[in-house]
Amino acid sequence: MRWLDSACALHPRVFGGVVALHNAFCEWEIARNGVPCHQKTFERLLTELGFLIGEIKGTPLVSGLILKDDASTFSSTH
C-alpha cells in the first residue's frame, strides 16, 4: 500500500488510532482522485497486511503503525 510508505511510520511500540489513520488515508486517496473506503474495509486491509487491531476503552487502535506526523512527536519525547 503506497499510502503506508508515504504517510506512516512503523514501530513495534506505537499504537495508531484507526479513525485518524483512516481519515488520513481517505484524504490521501481523494487528493489523488482515488475513491476512499469505509472504515471497516480499511481495517480489513490493515489486517490483511498483518497489523493487529484492538480496542481500548472503545477506541480502535492499530499496533505498530502511526502517522509520520505523530511519530515525530513520539520520537522527540522518547
C-alpha positions as CSV (number, residue, x, y, z in Angstrom):
1,M,0.0,0.0,0.0
2,R,1.7,3.2,-1.2
3,W,0.0,5.3,1.4
4,L,1.7,3.4,4.2
5,D,5.1,4.3,2.8
6,S,4.3,7.9,2.3
7,A,2.3,8.8,5.4
8,C,3.1,6.2,8.1
9,A,5.9,5.1,10.3
10,L,6.2,1.5,11.7
11,H,7.4,0.9,15.2
12,P,6.6,-2.1,17.4
13,R,5.9,0.2,20.4
14,V,3.3,2.5,18.9
15,F,-0.4,2.3,18.5
16,G,-2.2,4.5,16.0
17,G,-5.8,5.4,16.2
18,V,-7.8,3.7,13.4
19,V,-10.1,6.7,12.9
20,A,-7.1,9.1,12.5
21,L,-5.3,6.7,10.1
22,H,-8.5,6.1,8.1
23,N,-9.2,9.8,7.8
24,A,-5.6,10.4,6.6
25,F,-5.9,7.5,4.1
26,C,-9.2,8.9,2.7
27,E,-7.7,12.4,2.3
28,W,-4.7,10.9,0.6
29,E,-7.0,8.9,-1.8
30,I,-9.1,12.0,-2.6
31,A,-6.0,14.1,-3.3
32,R,-5.0,11.5,-5.9
33,N,-8.5,11.3,-7.4
34,G,-9.0,7.9,-5.7
35,V,-12.0,6.6,-4.0
36,P,-11.9,6.4,-0.2
37,C,-13.1,3.3,1.5
38,H,-15.3,2.6,4.5
39,Q,-13.5,2.3,7.9
40,K,-14.3,-1.5,8.1
41,T,-12.7,-2.0,4.7
42,F,-9.7,0.0,5.8
43,E,-9.4,-2.2,8.9
44,R,-9.7,-5.4,6.8
45,L,-6.9,-4.1,4.6
46,L,-4.6,-3.4,7.5
47,T,-5.4,-6.8,9.0
48,E,-4.6,-8.5,5.7
49,L,-1.2,-6.7,5.8
50,G,-0.5,-8.3,9.1
51,F,-1.4,-5.4,11.5
52,L,-3.2,-6.2,14.7
53,I,-6.3,-4.1,15.6
54,G,-7.7,-3.9,19.0
55,E,-9.9,-1.7,21.1
56,I,-9.0,0.1,24.3
57,K,-11.9,1.8,26.2
58,G,-13.9,2.0,22.9
59,T,-11.1,3.4,20.8
60,P,-9.8,1.1,18.0
61,L,-6.0,1.1,17.7
62,V,-3.6,-0.4,15.2
63,S,-0.5,-2.0,16.7
64,G,2.9,-0.9,15.2
65,L,1.5,1.8,12.9
66,I,1.3,5.5,13.4
67,L,1.2,8.6,11.1
68,K,4.6,10.1,10.4
69,D,3.5,13.4,11.8
70,D,2.6,11.7,15.1
71,A,5.8,9.7,15.0
72,S,7.9,12.8,15.0
73,T,6.2,13.8,18.2
74,F,6.7,10.4,19.7
75,S,10.4,10.2,18.8
76,S,11.1,13.6,20.3
77,T,9.6,12.6,23.6
78,H,11.1,9.1,23.9
